[in-house]
Amino acid sequence: MAELIFYAGTMDCGKSTLALQTDHNHSSRGRAGIVFTRLDRAGESVLSSRLGLTVSAVEVDEERDIKAHVVERLSQGERVDYLICDEAQFYTEEQVEQLASVVDELGVDVYAFGIMTDFRTRLFPGSARLVELADRVQVLQVEALCWCGQRAIHNARTVNGAMVVEGDQVVVGDTTTDTSHAVAYEVLCRRHYRSRTTAAGAAQEHMSRQPLPFG
């Protein structure tokens, strides 16, 4: 029986690395698959991990009908045994419905990878629908860490170095502590998310508390 499995976690938990590993594991056993992604940090039609690994992918834009794409491949005589769907939080609810249809009607396994919540701690529509429809939801075991060393559970957005909690749900940036980036993301524990204390902010506060060099 084909399955729809959703692998969920925060940023920096290795989801794209796992997506690449899953594709490798299946393809190396003779299975044929299609890799999908959306808004990857490396650019269009690429699935990349922070370890430097990349693979070509089908870009899932707003108009992409995933099921139709799979049916077209099958009608051309190609085998499709599984789908790898990275950045699935950015898929529309309709596209998630299409993934479920691919599993149920075409017998193709679907492995979806994404983050649960946005920078406001609200569920992405795509992730919410995956939780509702998936045969299994698996939380990734590699824990992302806040700058303080505690487990990070929230994805914070910074604009010009300052943490923000309002704005468009989807804005492409990168996970970094370099405040020169206009838009960046950082994983934080709940305490430091609620106090809006990023790594850069904590470093500045620490410096301000240093004793002056009198003597």
URWO-V431377 format. One record per pair of residues at least 12 apart in sequence whose C-alpha atoms are under 6 Angstrom apart, sorted by sequence separation. I is the first residue (numbers start at 1). J is the second residue. D is the distance in Angstrom with one decimal. If there is no record, write none. Layout:
# URWO-V431377
i:j:d
I:J:D
I:J:D
This chain:
# URWO-V431377
i:j:d
45:57:4.7
45:58:5.2
45:59:4.7
161:179:4.5
160:179:5.9
36:57:5.2
38:59:5.4
35:57:4.9
36:58:4.6
37:59:5.3
38:60:5.1
160:182:4.6
36:59:6.0
37:60:5.8
159:182:5.2
159:183:4.7
88:113:5.7
89:114:5.2
158:183:5.7
82:108:5.2
86:112:5.9
87:113:6.0
88:114:4.9
158:184:5.3
81:108:5.2
82:109:4.4
83:110:4.7
84:111:5.1
85:112:4.5
86:113:4.8
87:114:4.8
157:184:5.8
82:110:5.6
157:185:4.5
156:185:5.5
156:186:5.1
67:98:5.4
155:186:5.9
156:187:5.9
17:49:5.2
155:187:4.7
16:49:5.2
93:126:5.2
154:187:5.6
92:126:5.4
154:188:5.3
67:102:5.9
89:124:5.7
91:126:5.2
152:187:5.6
119:155:5.1
152:188:4.6
153:189:5.5
89:126:4.7
119:156:4.8
152:189:4.1
89:127:4.8
119:157:5.6
151:189:5.9
146:187:5.8
146:188:4.4
146:189:5.5
120:165:5.4
32:79:6.0
33:80:5.3
32:80:5.2
33:81:5.6
35:83:5.9
36:84:6.0
37:85:5.7
32:81:5.3
33:82:4.7
34:83:5.0
35:84:4.7
36:85:4.7
37:86:4.7
38:87:5.7
31:81:6.0
33:83:5.4
37:87:5.7
147:199:5.6
2:103:5.6
2:107:5.2
8:113:6.0
10:115:5.2
2:108:5.6
3:109:5.1
4:110:4.8
5:111:5.1
6:112:4.8
7:113:4.8
8:114:5.2
9:115:5.0
2:109:4.8
6:113:5.9
8:115:5.4
5:134:5.6
13:142:5.3
4:134:5.1
5:135:5.9
7:137:6.0
9:139:5.8
13:143:5.7
4:135:5.4
5:136:5.0
6:137:4.8
7:138:4.8
8:139:5.0
9:140:5.6
13:144:5.1
5:137:5.9
7:139:5.8
8:140:6.0
12:144:5.5
